[in-house]
Structures are given as structure tokens and as C-alpha cells.
Amino acid sequence: MLLTSFPAGPLQANCYFVSRGPGAGCAIVDPGMDSIEGIRQVVAEHNLRPVAVLITHGHFDHMWNAQDVAAEFGCPVWIHPADRHLLSDPMAAISGQSAAMLRSQLGMTDLPDFTEPADVRDAVDGAEIEVDGLTFTVDHVPGHTPGTVFYRVDYDGPEDVSQVMFSGDFLFAGSIGRTDLTGGSHAEMQQSLRDRVLPLADDVVVLPGHGGQTSIGRERATNPFLAEVAS
């Protein structure tokens, strides 16, 4: 299995690549802001063929270049229906004041024109997405946004790991995603953690949307937010 990533954009959101190996079809997870050049480099370096774009949630730092990737490589974009509208209007996820601050920080007077990719597919709970011999399972975990999902794929490698989980901004090393943004819900976040994370095996590796990797076992033992819902 080939698994690589790089942080992109001002918020350093992780963009991931997953395939059976060099020269194979791959999934690109969360092609966020300023990621397109890095994506081209990784695709060329490993001779990859992008087959699917998997979006964990609709915030701009995770899907800014989704349309560009889909158009350039002719692949579908998977996103949960509850966040689909953000593909064409990413600022709908934040307040007007926050959007103005963002434009100022990024040095933009106007945002680019966002349009939906030509082929958008529903990453609904329980869906299985086939990518050149790999099967990604979708888990719907609202709380950070209404349409937040994580993707799990069986791991085929030398380490003692059963699955890899791409958690976006739902679960981090030692923390969880914010619930105070538009569409966020602390109660839904707690339910998602309780129902979808606690049952997972300890050896599942968690690859979050920001920062370094962790595991379900490590988070079960050290993450205060998981401890709260487990009690």
C-alpha cells in the first residue's frame, strides 16, 4: 500500500494519497487550499492515477481545490449530502465577519468562483467506495459539520494495523473538531464519538486533517473528549 501526504494552505490541512502502490489508481483525501501543485507533484512522482476525491467535510481548507483536481484528472468527488452545498459556496460554513477576516488574512478582495465538480457522489453512511482494489467505508459523524464523515480502509502493510482512518477535523491527536462553527453541534459530536469511535479496534491508525497521526488505542487512553463519552 502506498500512503503519503503533505500539509497545504495557510491552515496546513493534510492532503492524503492512498493506493495499492506506485502506478496504481489512487484516492485523494481532502485537496484543500493551495494543494493542486503538490498533488501534481505526488501524482507524477509515484505515477498515480487519481480515481476518486474523498472529502471529509465541506470546510474550504479541505475542499478548495476539489473542483480543480476533479476536472484535471477526470475523477468523481465524494462528499456527504449535508455538506454538498459548500462545494459551490464554502463561505456558507462561516459567518460573514469570519469570511471577511479570512479574505483579509489571505490577501483576497474577492473569493474565486466555486462551482460543483461535474461528477459529485454521495458519501453516505455505510457507503463503500472502490478505488482500484481498495475499499473505503464511509462513516457519517456529524458534530463538526452536519456532513462530516471519516473514511476507513483496510491496511495492507508490515505494521500491526488493521485499518487506516481519515478523520478530517472530527478527531485529532488529543482533541476533537470545533463544534462552535456554523452547523456544529456538541451533542452530535459526543454521540458520534460514542457510537462510531469507541467501538473501533485499538490498532486503527487515525490520520487527521491537521497535525500528526495517532491511533484509536492512544486516543481511548489519553483523549479527554473520548474519556468523557466513555464514562
Residue pairs with C-beta under 8 A, 6 or more apart in sequence:
1 18
1 19
1 20
1 21
1 134
1 155
1 156
1 157
2 17
2 18
2 19
2 20
2 21
2 22
2 24
2 26
2 46
2 48
3 16
3 17
3 18
3 164
4 16
4 17
4 42
4 46
5 14
5 15
5 16
5 17
5 207
6 14
6 15
6 35
6 38
6 42
7 13
7 14
7 15
7 210
8 14
8 15
8 31
8 32
8 33
8 34
8 35
8 38
9 32
9 33
9 34
9 35
9 61
9 64
10 33
10 34
10 61
10 105
10 106
11 32
11 33
11 61
11 210
12 210
13 30
13 32
13 33
13 35
13 61
13 62
13 209
13 210
14 30
14 207
14 208
14 209
14 210
14 211
15 28
15 29
15 30
15 31
15 32
15 35
15 38
15 39
16 28
16 29
16 30
16 166
16 207
17 26
17 27
17 28
17 29
17 42
17 43
17 46
17 48
18 26
18 27
18 29
18 131
18 134
18 136
18 153
18 164
19 25
19 26
19 27
19 46
19 48
19 131
19 132
19 134
20 132
20 133
20 134
20 156
22 46
22 47
22 48
23 46
23 47
23 48
23 49
24 48
24 49
24 132
24 133
25 48
25 49
25 50
25 51
25 131
25 132
25 133
26 43
26 46
26 48
26 49
26 50
26 51
26 131
26 132
27 50
27 51
27 52
27 53
27 54
27 129
27 131
27 134
27 136
28 39
28 50
28 52
28 53
28 54
28 69
29 53
29 54
29 55
29 56
29 151
29 166
30 54
30 55
30 56
30 62
30 63
30 166
30 168
30 209
31 39
31 53
31 63
31 64
31 65
31 66
31 68
31 69
32 60
32 61
32 62
32 63
32 64
32 65
33 60
33 61
33 64
33 65
34 64
34 65
35 64
35 65
36 65
36 68
36 69
36 72
39 50
39 65
39 69
42 48
43 49
43 50
43 73
49 73
49 132
50 69
50 73
50 75
51 75
51 131
51 132
52 75
52 76
52 77
52 78
52 129
52 131
52 136
53 66
53 69
53 70
53 75
53 76
53 77
53 78
53 117
54 78
54 123
54 129
54 136
54 151
54 166
55 62
55 63
55 66
55 77
55 78
55 79
55 83
55 123
56 62
56 148
56 149
56 150
56 151
56 166
56 167
56 168
56 169
56 170
56 209
57 80
57 83
57 144
57 145
57 147
57 148
57 149
57 168
57 169
57 170
58 79
58 83
58 84
58 85
58 86
58 87
58 90
58 93
58 145
58 147
59 86
59 90
59 93
59 145
59 169
60 86
60 90
60 91
60 93
61 209
62 168
62 169
62 209
63 79
63 86
63 87
63 90
64 90
66 77
66 87
66 117
67 77
67 87
67 114
67 115
67 116
67 117
69 75
70 76
70 77
70 117
70 118
70 119
71 117
71 118
75 119
76 117
76 119
76 120
76 121
77 87
77 117
77 119
77 120
77 121
78 120
78 121
78 122
78 123
78 127
78 129
78 138
79 87
79 120
79 121
79 122
79 123
79 147
80 122
80 123
80 124
80 138
80 140
80 146
80 147
80 148
80 149
81 122
81 124
81 147
82 142
82 145
82 146
82 147
83 145
83 146
83 147
83 148
84 116
84 120
84 122
84 147
85 92
86 92
86 93
86 145
86 147
87 114
87 115
87 116
87 117
87 120
88 114
88 115
88 116
89 114
90 111
90 114
91 99
91 102
91 111
92 182
93 145
93 181
93 182
93 183
94 102
94 181
94 182
95 182
103 109
103 110
103 111
123 129
123 138
123 149
123 151
124 138
124 140
125 138
125 139
125 140
125 149
126 137
126 138
127 137
127 138
128 135
128 136
128 137
128 138
129 135
129 136
129 137
129 138
129 151
134 153
134 154
135 153
135 154
136 151
136 152
136 153
137 151
137 152
137 153
138 149
138 150
138 151
139 149
139 150
139 151
139 152
139 196
140 147
140 148
140 149
141 148
141 149
141 150
141 170
141 192
141 193
141 196
141 197
142 148
142 185
142 188
142 189
142 192
143 170
143 176
143 177
143 179
143 184
143 185
143 186
143 188
143 189
143 190
143 191
143 192
143 193
144 168
144 169
144 170
144 176
144 177
144 178
144 179
144 181
144 184
144 189
145 181
145 183
145 184
146 183
146 185
148 168
148 169
148 170
148 177
148 192
149 168
150 165
150 166
150 167
150 168
150 170
150 171
150 196
151 165
151 166
152 163
152 164
152 165
152 166
152 204
153 163
153 164
154 162
154 163
155 161
155 162
155 163
155 164
155 205
160 203
161 203
161 204
161 205
162 201
162 203
162 204
163 200
163 201
163 203
163 204
163 205
164 204
164 205
164 207
165 200
165 204
165 205
165 206
165 207
165 216
166 207
167 206
167 207
167 208
167 209
168 177
168 208
168 209
169 177
169 178
169 208
169 209
169 210
170 176
170 177
170 192
171 177
171 193
171 197
171 206
171 208
171 219
171 223
172 208
172 209
172 210
172 211
172 214
173 206
173 208
173 211
173 212
173 213
173 214
173 218
173 219
174 214
174 219
174 222
174 223
174 224
175 223
175 225
176 189
176 193
176 223
176 225
177 184
177 189
178 184
179 185
179 186
179 188
179 189
190 228
190 229
193 225
193 226
193 229
194 229
194 230
197 216
197 219
197 226
198 220
198 226
198 229
198 230
200 216
201 216
202 215
202 216
202 217
202 220
203 215
203 216
203 217
204 215
204 216
205 213
205 214
205 215
206 213
206 214
206 215
206 216
206 219
207 213
208 214
219 226
220 226
220 230
